[in-house]
């Protein structure tokens, strides 16, 4: 994938998470919604898996540019595409 003309390598999970955020631009997605969509109800792993993958994405797509993934405390995450 490319962002701003720079190639960015994403894992399959990072790609799916970014795609989910991109399909819901400017819409706040709660941690529970993301968990349900990405890891289904029966996920019994790390409780902070959403935060972990959001941080991976931020390091890759927000590096050296205006942030696109924002945290709304107590509500969730929102993707606000950077202005051209």
PDB file of N, CA, C and O in Angstrom, chain B, residues numbered from 101:
ATOM      1  N   UNK B 101       0.842  -1.164   0.000  1.00  0.00           N
ATOM      2  CA  UNK B 101       0.000   0.000   0.000  1.00  0.00           C
ATOM      3  C   UNK B 101       0.888   1.227   0.000  1.00  0.00           C
ATOM      4  O   UNK B 101       2.029   1.171   0.457  1.00  0.00           O
ATOM      5  N   UNK B 102       0.368   2.344  -0.514  1.00  0.00           N
ATOM      6  CA  UNK B 102       1.122   3.595  -0.479  1.00  0.00           C
ATOM      7  C   UNK B 102       0.305   4.666   0.223  1.00  0.00           C
ATOM      8  O   UNK B 102      -0.926   4.656   0.193  1.00  0.00           O
ATOM      9  N   UNK B 103       1.002   5.570   0.841  1.00  0.00           N
ATOM     10  CA  UNK B 103       0.365   6.697   1.527  1.00  0.00           C
ATOM     11  C   UNK B 103       1.247   7.915   1.257  1.00  0.00           C
ATOM     12  O   UNK B 103       2.405   7.954   1.671  1.00  0.00           O
ATOM     13  N   UNK B 104       0.698   8.896   0.568  1.00  0.00           N
ATOM     14  CA  UNK B 104       1.467  10.076   0.240  1.00  0.00           C
ATOM     15  C   UNK B 104       2.667   9.769  -0.638  1.00  0.00           C
ATOM     16  O   UNK B 104       3.693  10.443  -0.554  1.00  0.00           O
ATOM     17  N   UNK B 105       2.539   8.746  -1.487  1.00  0.00           N
ATOM     18  CA  UNK B 105       3.613   8.368  -2.378  1.00  0.00           C
ATOM     19  C   UNK B 105       4.678   7.475  -1.749  1.00  0.00           C
ATOM     20  O   UNK B 105       5.626   7.071  -2.423  1.00  0.00           O
ATOM     21  N   UNK B 106       4.527   7.167  -0.467  1.00  0.00           N
ATOM     22  CA  UNK B 106       5.486   6.313   0.232  1.00  0.00           C
ATOM     23  C   UNK B 106       4.894   4.926   0.416  1.00  0.00           C
ATOM     24  O   UNK B 106       3.752   4.783   0.851  1.00  0.00           O
ATOM     25  N   UNK B 107       5.680   3.902   0.080  1.00  0.00           N
ATOM     26  CA  UNK B 107       5.211   2.531   0.269  1.00  0.00           C
ATOM     27  C   UNK B 107       5.204   2.186   1.753  1.00  0.00           C
ATOM     28  O   UNK B 107       6.168   2.449   2.472  1.00  0.00           O
ATOM     29  N   UNK B 108       4.101   1.596   2.195  1.00  0.00           N
ATOM     30  CA  UNK B 108       3.951   1.190   3.588  1.00  0.00           C
ATOM     31  C   UNK B 108       3.582  -0.293   3.596  1.00  0.00           C
ATOM     32  O   UNK B 108       2.632  -0.711   2.934  1.00  0.00           O
ATOM     33  N   UNK B 109       4.337  -1.073   4.346  1.00  0.00           N
ATOM     34  CA  UNK B 109       4.064  -2.502   4.454  1.00  0.00           C
ATOM     35  C   UNK B 109       3.220  -2.757   5.700  1.00  0.00           C
ATOM     36  O   UNK B 109       3.595  -2.380   6.810  1.00  0.00           O
ATOM     37  N   UNK B 110       2.088  -3.399   5.495  1.00  0.00           N
ATOM     38  CA  UNK B 110       1.185  -3.719   6.593  1.00  0.00           C
ATOM     39  C   UNK B 110       1.014  -5.231   6.690  1.00  0.00           C
ATOM     40  O   UNK B 110       1.047  -5.943   5.686  1.00  0.00           O
ATOM     41  N   UNK B 111       0.830  -5.703   7.920  1.00  0.00           N
ATOM     42  CA  UNK B 111       0.463  -7.104   8.103  1.00  0.00           C
ATOM     43  C   UNK B 111      -0.996  -7.254   7.686  1.00  0.00           C
ATOM     44  O   UNK B 111      -1.693  -6.259   7.483  1.00  0.00           O
ATOM     45  N   UNK B 112      -1.451  -8.476   7.559  1.00  0.00           N
ATOM     46  CA  UNK B 112      -2.847  -8.724   7.181  1.00  0.00           C
ATOM     47  C   UNK B 112      -3.801  -8.109   8.199  1.00  0.00           C
ATOM     48  O   UNK B 112      -4.820  -7.531   7.820  1.00  0.00           O
ATOM     49  N   UNK B 113      -3.483  -8.226   9.480  1.00  0.00           N
ATOM     50  CA  UNK B 113      -4.346  -7.673  10.524  1.00  0.00           C
ATOM     51  C   UNK B 113      -4.347  -6.151  10.488  1.00  0.00           C
ATOM     52  O   UNK B 113      -5.401  -5.527  10.617  1.00  0.00           O
ATOM     53  N   UNK B 114      -3.178  -5.553  10.313  1.00  0.00           N
ATOM     54  CA  UNK B 114      -3.101  -4.087  10.211  1.00  0.00           C
ATOM     55  C   UNK B 114      -3.909  -3.600   9.014  1.00  0.00           C
ATOM     56  O   UNK B 114      -4.624  -2.602   9.108  1.00  0.00           O
ATOM     57  N   UNK B 115      -3.795  -4.301   7.895  1.00  0.00           N
ATOM     58  CA  UNK B 115      -4.537  -3.924   6.694  1.00  0.00           C
ATOM     59  C   UNK B 115      -6.040  -3.997   6.927  1.00  0.00           C
ATOM     60  O   UNK B 115      -6.771  -3.080   6.552  1.00  0.00           O
ATOM     61  N   UNK B 116      -6.505  -5.077   7.542  1.00  0.00           N
ATOM     62  CA  UNK B 116      -7.942  -5.228   7.811  1.00  0.00           C
ATOM     63  C   UNK B 116      -8.448  -4.151   8.769  1.00  0.00           C
ATOM     64  O   UNK B 116      -9.551  -3.634   8.591  1.00  0.00           O
ATOM     65  N   UNK B 117      -7.650  -3.810   9.781  1.00  0.00           N
ATOM     66  CA  UNK B 117      -8.041  -2.766  10.715  1.00  0.00           C
ATOM     67  C   UNK B 117      -8.113  -1.423   9.998  1.00  0.00           C
ATOM     68  O   UNK B 117      -9.070  -0.673  10.188  1.00  0.00           O
ATOM     69  N   UNK B 118      -7.121  -1.114   9.183  1.00  0.00           N
ATOM     70  CA  UNK B 118      -7.140   0.138   8.427  1.00  0.00           C
ATOM     71  C   UNK B 118      -8.322   0.173   7.472  1.00  0.00           C
ATOM     72  O   UNK B 118      -8.979   1.205   7.329  1.00  0.00           O
ATOM     73  N   UNK B 119      -8.591  -0.938   6.823  1.00  0.00           N
ATOM     74  CA  UNK B 119      -9.746  -0.995   5.916  1.00  0.00           C
ATOM     75  C   UNK B 119     -11.054  -0.750   6.662  1.00  0.00           C
ATOM     76  O   UNK B 119     -11.931  -0.044   6.164  1.00  0.00           O
ATOM     77  N   UNK B 120     -11.186  -1.323   7.844  1.00  0.00           N
ATOM     78  CA  UNK B 120     -12.387  -1.106   8.663  1.00  0.00           C
ATOM     79  C   UNK B 120     -12.521   0.377   9.026  1.00  0.00           C
ATOM     80  O   UNK B 120     -13.608   0.946   8.933  1.00  0.00           O
ATOM     81  N   UNK B 121     -11.424   0.990   9.435  1.00  0.00           N
ATOM     82  CA  UNK B 121     -11.454   2.422   9.751  1.00  0.00           C
ATOM     83  C   UNK B 121     -11.798   3.251   8.508  1.00  0.00           C
ATOM     84  O   UNK B 121     -12.562   4.213   8.589  1.00  0.00           O
ATOM     85  N   UNK B 122     -11.234   2.876   7.373  1.00  0.00           N
ATOM     86  CA  UNK B 122     -11.465   3.619   6.133  1.00  0.00           C
ATOM     87  C   UNK B 122     -12.899   3.480   5.642  1.00  0.00           C
ATOM     88  O   UNK B 122     -13.421   4.385   4.990  1.00  0.00           O
ATOM     89  N   UNK B 123     -13.525   2.383   5.941  1.00  0.00           N
ATOM     90  CA  UNK B 123     -14.935   2.194   5.547  1.00  0.00           C
ATOM     91  C   UNK B 123     -15.880   2.971   6.456  1.00  0.00           C
ATOM     92  O   UNK B 123     -17.073   3.084   6.178  1.00  0.00           O
ATOM     93  N   UNK B 124     -15.333   3.501   7.539  1.00  0.00           N
ATOM     94  CA  UNK B 124     -16.129   4.277   8.492  1.00  0.00           C
ATOM     95  C   UNK B 124     -15.447   5.613   8.798  1.00  0.00           C
ATOM     96  O   UNK B 124     -15.218   5.929   9.966  1.00  0.00           O
ATOM     97  N   UNK B 125     -15.120   6.403   7.768  1.00  0.00           N
ATOM     98  CA  UNK B 125     -14.391   7.649   8.016  1.00  0.00           C
ATOM     99  C   UNK B 125     -15.209   8.610   8.863  1.00  0.00           C
ATOM    100  O   UNK B 125     -16.426   8.721   8.714  1.00  0.00           O
ATOM    101  N   UNK B 126     -14.520   9.293   9.742  1.00  0.00           N
ATOM    102  CA  UNK B 126     -15.125  10.309  10.628  1.00  0.00           C
ATOM    103  C   UNK B 126     -16.197   9.728  11.556  1.00  0.00           C
ATOM    104  O   UNK B 126     -16.953  10.480  12.172  1.00  0.00           O
ATOM    105  N   UNK B 127     -16.266   8.420  11.656  1.00  0.00           N
ATOM    106  CA  UNK B 127     -17.208   7.758  12.568  1.00  0.00           C
ATOM    107  C   UNK B 127     -16.407   7.167  13.723  1.00  0.00           C
ATOM    108  O   UNK B 127     -15.418   6.468  13.505  1.00  0.00           O
ATOM    109  N   UNK B 128     -16.830   7.447  14.935  1.00  0.00           N
ATOM    110  CA  UNK B 128     -16.129   6.921  16.103  1.00  0.00           C
ATOM    111  C   UNK B 128     -16.471   5.440  16.246  1.00  0.00           C
ATOM    112  O   UNK B 128     -17.637   5.054  16.319  1.00  0.00           O
ATOM    113  N   UNK B 129     -15.417   4.625  16.282  1.00  0.00           N
ATOM    114  CA  UNK B 129     -15.579   3.182  16.465  1.00  0.00           C
ATOM    115  C   UNK B 129     -15.053   2.821  17.841  1.00  0.00           C
ATOM    116  O   UNK B 129     -13.895   3.091  18.163  1.00  0.00           O
ATOM    117  N   UNK B 130     -15.896   2.216  18.644  1.00  0.00           N
ATOM    118  CA  UNK B 130     -15.497   1.851  19.995  1.00  0.00           C
ATOM    119  C   UNK B 130     -14.543   0.656  19.960  1.00  0.00           C
ATOM    120  O   UNK B 130     -14.468  -0.075  18.973  1.00  0.00           O
ATOM    121  N   UNK B 131     -13.826   0.484  21.054  1.00  0.00           N
ATOM    122  CA  UNK B 131     -12.927  -0.663  21.191  1.00  0.00           C
ATOM    123  C   UNK B 131     -13.723  -1.957  21.024  1.00  0.00           C
ATOM    124  O   UNK B 131     -13.252  -2.894  20.380  1.00  0.00           O
ATOM    125  N   UNK B 132     -14.925  -2.015  21.600  1.00  0.00           N
ATOM    126  CA  UNK B 132     -15.772  -3.210  21.497  1.00  0.00           C
ATOM    127  C   UNK B 132     -16.168  -3.482  20.045  1.00  0.00           C
ATOM    128  O   UNK B 132     -16.177  -4.636  19.616  1.00  0.00           O
ATOM    129  N   UNK B 133     -16.494  -2.438  19.290  1.00  0.00           N
ATOM    130  CA  UNK B 133     -16.850  -2.620  17.881  1.00  0.00           C
ATOM    131  C   UNK B 133     -15.666  -3.174  17.092  1.00  0.00           C
ATOM    132  O   UNK B 133     -15.821  -4.073  16.266  1.00  0.00           O
ATOM    133  N   UNK B 134     -14.492  -2.628  17.357  1.00  0.00           N
ATOM    134  CA  UNK B 134     -13.299  -3.084  16.652  1.00  0.00           C
ATOM    135  C   UNK B 134     -12.966  -4.518  17.036  1.00  0.00           C
ATOM    136  O   UNK B 134     -12.653  -5.337  16.173  1.00  0.00           O
ATOM    137  N   UNK B 135     -13.032  -4.824  18.322  1.00  0.00           N
ATOM    138  CA  UNK B 135     -12.786  -6.206  18.777  1.00  0.00           C
ATOM    139  C   UNK B 135     -13.739  -7.181  18.098  1.00  0.00           C
ATOM    140  O   UNK B 135     -13.325  -8.235  17.616  1.00  0.00           O
ATOM    141  N   UNK B 136     -15.016  -6.818  18.065  1.00  0.00           N
ATOM    142  CA  UNK B 136     -16.029  -7.692  17.472  1.00  0.00           C
ATOM    143  C   UNK B 136     -15.772  -7.893  15.986  1.00  0.00           C
ATOM    144  O   UNK B 136     -15.883  -9.010  15.481  1.00  0.00           O
ATOM    145  N   UNK B 137     -15.434  -6.830  15.292  1.00  0.00           N
ATOM    146  CA  UNK B 137     -15.202  -6.900  13.837  1.00  0.00           C
ATOM    147  C   UNK B 137     -13.915  -7.639  13.493  1.00  0.00           C
ATOM    148  O   UNK B 137     -13.880  -8.442  12.561  1.00  0.00           O
ATOM    149  N   UNK B 138     -12.872  -7.365  14.243  1.00  0.00           N
ATOM    150  CA  UNK B 138     -11.556  -7.897  13.905  1.00  0.00           C
ATOM    151  C   UNK B 138     -11.261  -9.260  14.523  1.00  0.00           C
ATOM    152  O   UNK B 138     -10.635 -10.109  13.889  1.00  0.00           O
ATOM    153  N   UNK B 139     -11.711  -9.470  15.758  1.00  0.00           N
ATOM    154  CA  UNK B 139     -11.317 -10.687  16.471  1.00  0.00           C
ATOM    155  C   UNK B 139     -12.515 -11.508  16.945  1.00  0.00           C
ATOM    156  O   UNK B 139     -12.327 -12.510  17.635  1.00  0.00           O
ATOM    157  N   UNK B 140     -13.718 -11.120  16.603  1.00  0.00           N
ATOM    158  CA  UNK B 140     -14.964 -11.798  16.956  1.00  0.00           C
ATOM    159  C   UNK B 140     -15.148 -11.905  18.479  1.00  0.00           C
ATOM    160  O   UNK B 140     -14.254 -11.579  19.261  1.00  0.00           O
ATOM    161  N   UNK B 141     -16.312 -12.363  18.855  1.00  0.00           N
ATOM    162  CA  UNK B 141     -16.698 -12.429  20.273  1.00  0.00           C
ATOM    163  C   UNK B 141     -15.826 -13.368  21.089  1.00  0.00           C
ATOM    164  O   UNK B 141     -15.601 -13.128  22.275  1.00  0.00           O
ATOM    165  N   UNK B 142     -15.337 -14.426  20.476  1.00  0.00           N
ATOM    166  CA  UNK B 142     -14.643 -15.459  21.246  1.00  0.00           C
ATOM    167  C   UNK B 142     -13.159 -15.170  21.464  1.00  0.00           C
ATOM    168  O   UNK B 142     -12.423 -16.046  21.919  1.00  0.00           O
ATOM    169  N   UNK B 143     -12.714 -13.968  21.149  1.00  0.00           N
ATOM    170  CA  UNK B 143     -11.305 -13.643  21.346  1.00  0.00           C
ATOM    171  C   UNK B 143     -10.985 -13.651  22.828  1.00  0.00           C
ATOM    172  O   UNK B 143     -11.632 -12.954  23.610  1.00  0.00           O
ATOM    173  N   UNK B 144      -9.997 -14.431  23.213  1.00  0.00           N
ATOM    174  CA  UNK B 144      -9.648 -14.532  24.618  1.00  0.00           C
ATOM    175  C   UNK B 144      -8.221 -14.115  24.895  1.00  0.00           C
ATOM    176  O   UNK B 144      -7.657 -14.474  25.929  1.00  0.00           O
ATOM    177  N   UNK B 145      -7.636 -13.371  23.994  1.00  0.00           N
ATOM    178  CA  UNK B 145      -6.232 -12.977  24.136  1.00  0.00           C
ATOM    179  C   UNK B 145      -6.053 -11.696  24.925  1.00  0.00           C
ATOM    180  O   UNK B 145      -6.796 -11.409  25.863  1.00  0.00           O
ATOM    181  N   UNK B 146      -5.051 -10.936  24.524  1.00  0.00           N
ATOM    182  CA  UNK B 146      -4.706  -9.700  25.214  1.00  0.00           C
ATOM    183  C   UNK B 146      -5.875  -8.722  25.234  1.00  0.00           C
ATOM    184  O   UNK B 146      -6.557  -8.533  24.227  1.00  0.00           O
ATOM    185  N   UNK B 147      -6.094  -8.114  26.371  1.00  0.00           N
ATOM    186  CA  UNK B 147      -7.154  -7.127  26.487  1.00  0.00           C
ATOM    187  C   UNK B 147      -6.834  -5.834  25.770  1.00  0.00           C
ATOM    188  O   UNK B 147      -7.733  -5.056  25.450  1.00  0.00           O
ATOM    189  N   UNK B 148      -5.558  -5.601  25.516  1.00  0.00           N
ATOM    190  CA  UNK B 148      -5.168  -4.338  24.886  1.00  0.00           C
ATOM    191  C   UNK B 148      -4.828  -4.517  23.401  1.00  0.00           C
ATOM    192  O   UNK B 148      -4.096  -3.704  22.835  1.00  0.00           O
ATOM    193  N   UNK B 149      -5.347  -5.563  22.772  1.00  0.00           N
ATOM    194  CA  UNK B 149      -5.012  -5.858  21.377  1.00  0.00           C
ATOM    195  C   UNK B 149      -5.402  -4.721  20.441  1.00  0.00           C
ATOM    196  O   UNK B 149      -4.682  -4.446  19.481  1.00  0.00           O
ATOM    197  N   UNK B 150      -6.525  -4.054  20.699  1.00  0.00           N
ATOM    198  CA  UNK B 150      -6.947  -2.946  19.841  1.00  0.00           C
ATOM    199  C   UNK B 150      -5.936  -1.807  19.932  1.00  0.00           C
ATOM    200  O   UNK B 150      -5.490  -1.282  18.912  1.00  0.00           O
ATOM    201  N   UNK B 151      -5.579  -1.429  21.153  1.00  0.00           N
ATOM    202  CA  UNK B 151      -4.610  -0.352  21.335  1.00  0.00           C
ATOM    203  C   UNK B 151      -3.278  -0.700  20.681  1.00  0.00           C
ATOM    204  O   UNK B 151      -2.625   0.158  20.086  1.00  0.00           O
ATOM    205  N   UNK B 152      -2.886  -1.954  20.794  1.00  0.00           N
ATOM    206  CA  UNK B 152      -1.634  -2.412  20.221  1.00  0.00           C
ATOM    207  C   UNK B 152      -1.626  -2.236  18.695  1.00  0.00           C
ATOM    208  O   UNK B 152      -0.673  -1.689  18.139  1.00  0.00           O
ATOM    209  N   UNK B 153      -2.677  -2.696  18.026  1.00  0.00           N
ATOM    210  CA  UNK B 153      -2.727  -2.594  16.569  1.00  0.00           C
ATOM    211  C   UNK B 153      -2.952  -1.161  16.096  1.00  0.00           C
ATOM    212  O   UNK B 153      -2.459  -0.783  15.033  1.00  0.00           O
ATOM    213  N   UNK B 154      -3.676  -0.368  16.855  1.00  0.00           N
ATOM    214  CA  UNK B 154      -3.806   1.060  16.513  1.00  0.00           C
ATOM    215  C   UNK B 154      -2.424   1.710  16.580  1.00  0.00           C
ATOM    216  O   UNK B 154      -2.080   2.516  15.716  1.00  0.00           O
ATOM    217  N   UNK B 155      -1.632   1.368  17.593  1.00  0.00           N
ATOM    218  CA  UNK B 155      -0.291   1.953  17.709  1.00  0.00           C
ATOM    219  C   UNK B 155       0.597   1.507  16.548  1.00  0.00           C
ATOM    220  O   UNK B 155       1.392   2.305  16.052  1.00  0.00           O
ATOM    221  N   UNK B 156       0.482   0.252  16.100  1.00  0.00           N
ATOM    222  CA  UNK B 156       1.246  -0.219  14.941  1.00  0.00           C
ATOM    223  C   UNK B 156       0.889   0.608  13.705  1.00  0.00           C
ATOM    224  O   UNK B 156       1.765   1.070  12.974  1.00  0.00           O
ATOM    225  N   UNK B 157      -0.427   0.786  13.488  1.00  0.00           N
ATOM    226  CA  UNK B 157      -0.868   1.569  12.329  1.00  0.00           C
ATOM    227  C   UNK B 157      -0.376   3.010  12.405  1.00  0.00           C
ATOM    228  O   UNK B 157       0.100   3.564  11.414  1.00  0.00           O
ATOM    229  N   UNK B 158      -0.493   3.606  13.571  1.00  0.00           N
ATOM    230  CA  UNK B 158      -0.047   4.997  13.719  1.00  0.00           C
ATOM    231  C   UNK B 158       1.430   5.135  13.374  1.00  0.00           C
ATOM    232  O   UNK B 158       1.820   6.080  12.688  1.00  0.00           O
ATOM    233  N   UNK B 159       2.246   4.209  13.839  1.00  0.00           N
ATOM    234  CA  UNK B 159       3.683   4.271  13.546  1.00  0.00           C
ATOM    235  C   UNK B 159       3.955   4.187  12.053  1.00  0.00           C
ATOM    236  O   UNK B 159       4.921   4.765  11.555  1.00  0.00           O
ATOM    237  N   UNK B 160       3.106   3.469  11.350  1.00  0.00           N
ATOM    238  CA  UNK B 160       3.337   3.271   9.922  1.00  0.00           C
ATOM    239  C   UNK B 160       2.679   4.337   9.046  1.00  0.00           C
ATOM    240  O   UNK B 160       3.321   4.857   8.134  1.00  0.00           O
ATOM    241  N   UNK B 161       1.420   4.669   9.301  1.00  0.00           N
ATOM    242  CA  UNK B 161       0.739   5.601   8.389  1.00  0.00           C
ATOM    243  C   UNK B 161       0.781   7.056   8.844  1.00  0.00           C
ATOM    244  O   UNK B 161       0.623   7.960   8.024  1.00  0.00           O
ATOM    245  N   UNK B 162       0.988   7.293  10.118  1.00  0.00           N
ATOM    246  CA  UNK B 162       1.039   8.679  10.596  1.00  0.00           C
ATOM    247  C   UNK B 162       2.475   9.189  10.717  1.00  0.00           C
ATOM    248  O   UNK B 162       2.693  10.338  11.103  1.00  0.00           O
ATOM    249  N   UNK B 163       3.440   8.355  10.393  1.00  0.00           N
ATOM    250  CA  UNK B 163       4.849   8.728  10.524  1.00  0.00           C
ATOM    251  C   UNK B 163       5.172   9.905   9.603  1.00  0.00           C
ATOM    252  O   UNK B 163       4.931   9.841   8.397  1.00  0.00           O
ATOM    253  N   UNK B 164       5.711  10.966  10.173  1.00  0.00           N
ATOM    254  CA  UNK B 164       6.144  12.155   9.435  1.00  0.00           C
ATOM    255  C   UNK B 164       5.020  12.874   8.695  1.00  0.00           C
ATOM    256  O   UNK B 164       5.286  13.566   7.712  1.00  0.00           O
ATOM    257  N   UNK B 165       3.776  12.729   9.136  1.00  0.00           N
ATOM    258  CA  UNK B 165       2.640  13.442   8.543  1.00  0.00           C
ATOM    259  C   UNK B 165       1.615  13.764   9.623  1.00  0.00           C
ATOM    260  O   UNK B 165       1.705  13.291  10.756  1.00  0.00           O
ATOM    261  N   UNK B 166       0.656  14.569   9.246  1.00  0.00           N
ATOM    262  CA  UNK B 166      -0.424  14.904  10.189  1.00  0.00           C
ATOM    263  C   UNK B 166      -1.169  13.619  10.551  1.00  0.00           C
ATOM    264  O   UNK B 166      -1.482  12.822   9.666  1.00  0.00           O
ATOM    265  N   UNK B 167      -1.457  13.406  11.833  1.00  0.00           N
ATOM    266  CA  UNK B 167      -2.145  12.184  12.254  1.00  0.00           C
ATOM    267  C   UNK B 167      -3.522  12.037  11.608  1.00  0.00           C
ATOM    268  O   UNK B 167      -4.267  13.005  11.461  1.00  0.00           O
ATOM    269  N   UNK B 168      -3.837  10.798  11.228  1.00  0.00           N
ATOM    270  CA  UNK B 168      -5.151  10.506  10.667  1.00  0.00           C
ATOM    271  C   UNK B 168      -5.999   9.678  11.625  1.00  0.00           C
ATOM    272  O   UNK B 168      -7.227   9.737  11.574  1.00  0.00           O
ATOM    273  N   UNK B 169      -5.355   8.910  12.496  1.00  0.00           N
ATOM    274  CA  UNK B 169      -6.082   8.085  13.462  1.00  0.00           C
ATOM    275  C   UNK B 169      -6.084   8.821  14.796  1.00  0.00           C
ATOM    276  O   UNK B 169      -5.032   9.116  15.362  1.00  0.00           O
ATOM    277  N   UNK B 170      -7.280   9.110  15.282  1.00  0.00           N
ATOM    278  CA  UNK B 170      -7.419   9.879  16.517  1.00  0.00           C
ATOM    279  C   UNK B 170      -8.144   9.061  17.578  1.00  0.00           C
ATOM    280  O   UNK B 170      -9.025   8.259  17.268  1.00  0.00           O
ATOM    281  N   UNK B 171      -7.762   9.277  18.828  1.00  0.00           N
ATOM    282  CA  UNK B 171      -8.412   8.633  19.964  1.00  0.00           C
ATOM    283  C   UNK B 171      -9.350   9.631  20.609  1.00  0.00           C
ATOM    284  O   UNK B 171      -8.958  10.762  20.899  1.00  0.00           O
ATOM    285  N   UNK B 172     -10.573   9.226  20.833  1.00  0.00           N
ATOM    286  CA  UNK B 172     -11.529  10.027  21.592  1.00  0.00           C
ATOM    287  C   UNK B 172     -11.708   9.308  22.920  1.00  0.00           C
ATOM    288  O   UNK B 172     -12.366   8.271  23.001  1.00  0.00           O
ATOM    289  N   UNK B 173     -11.112   9.878  23.952  1.00  0.00           N
ATOM    290  CA  UNK B 173     -11.110   9.222  25.267  1.00  0.00           C
ATOM    291  C   UNK B 173     -12.513   8.800  25.686  1.00  0.00           C
ATOM    292  O   UNK B 173     -13.462   9.582  25.638  1.00  0.00           O
ATOM    293  N   UNK B 174     -12.612   7.546  26.095  1.00  0.00           N
ATOM    294  CA  UNK B 174     -13.864   7.007  26.575  1.00  0.00           C
ATOM    295  C   UNK B 174     -14.838   6.652  25.470  1.00  0.00           C
ATOM    296  O   UNK B 174     -15.908   6.114  25.751  1.00  0.00           O
ATOM    297  N   UNK B 175     -14.495   6.941  24.204  1.00  0.00           N
ATOM    298  CA  UNK B 175     -15.422   6.683  23.111  1.00  0.00           C
ATOM    299  C   UNK B 175     -14.853   5.679  22.100  1.00  0.00           C
ATOM    300  O   UNK B 175     -15.535   4.731  21.712  1.00  0.00           O
ATOM    301  N   UNK B 176     -13.598   5.893  21.675  1.00  0.00           N
ATOM    302  CA  UNK B 176     -13.018   4.988  20.702  1.00  0.00           C
ATOM    303  C   UNK B 176     -12.040   5.680  19.777  1.00  0.00           C
ATOM    304  O   UNK B 176     -11.320   6.595  20.175  1.00  0.00           O
ATOM    305  N   UNK B 177     -12.030   5.226  18.539  1.00  0.00           N
ATOM    306  CA  UNK B 177     -11.065   5.711  17.548  1.00  0.00           C
ATOM    307  C   UNK B 177     -11.814   6.216  16.322  1.00  0.00           C
ATOM    308  O   UNK B 177     -12.889   5.726  15.976  1.00  0.00           O
ATOM    309  N   UNK B 178     -11.217   7.208  15.680  1.00  0.00           N
ATOM    310  CA  UNK B 178     -11.830   7.782  14.472  1.00  0.00           C
ATOM    311  C   UNK B 178     -10.727   8.060  13.462  1.00  0.00           C
ATOM    312  O   UNK B 178      -9.635   8.504  13.817  1.00  0.00           O
ATOM    313  N   UNK B 179     -11.035   7.790  12.194  1.00  0.00           N
ATOM    314  CA  UNK B 179     -10.113   8.085  11.114  1.00  0.00           C
ATOM    315  C   UNK B 179     -10.580   9.370  10.451  1.00  0.00           C
ATOM    316  O   UNK B 179     -11.688   9.458   9.923  1.00  0.00           O
ATOM    317  N   UNK B 180      -9.713  10.349  10.493  1.00  0.00           N
ATOM    318  CA  UNK B 180      -9.984  11.632   9.822  1.00  0.00           C
ATOM    319  C   UNK B 180      -8.875  11.831   8.810  1.00  0.00           C
ATOM    320  O   UNK B 180      -7.768  12.235   9.167  1.00  0.00           O
ATOM    321  N   UNK B 181      -9.165  11.548   7.550  1.00  0.00           N
ATOM    322  CA  UNK B 181      -8.132  11.680   6.528  1.00  0.00           C
ATOM    323  C   UNK B 181      -7.503  13.066   6.537  1.00  0.00           C
ATOM    324  O   UNK B 181      -8.177  14.080   6.717  1.00  0.00           O
ATOM    325  N   UNK B 182      -6.193  13.074   6.338  1.00  0.00           N
ATOM    326  CA  UNK B 182      -5.449  14.341   6.330  1.00  0.00           C
ATOM    327  C   UNK B 182      -5.865  15.161   5.111  1.00  0.00           C
ATOM    328  O   UNK B 182      -6.190  14.617   4.056  1.00  0.00           O
ATOM    329  N   UNK B 183      -5.846  16.468   5.279  1.00  0.00           N
ATOM    330  CA  UNK B 183      -6.173  17.361   4.164  1.00  0.00           C
ATOM    331  C   UNK B 183      -5.085  17.254   3.096  1.00  0.00           C
ATOM    332  O   UNK B 183      -3.907  17.117   3.426  1.00  0.00           O
ATOM    333  N   UNK B 184      -5.469  17.316   1.817  1.00  0.00           N
ATOM    334  CA  UNK B 184      -4.474  17.206   0.743  1.00  0.00           C
ATOM    335  C   UNK B 184      -3.519  18.367   0.718  1.00  0.00           C
ATOM    336  O   UNK B 184      -2.627  18.414  -0.129  1.00  0.00           O
TER     337      UNK B 184
END
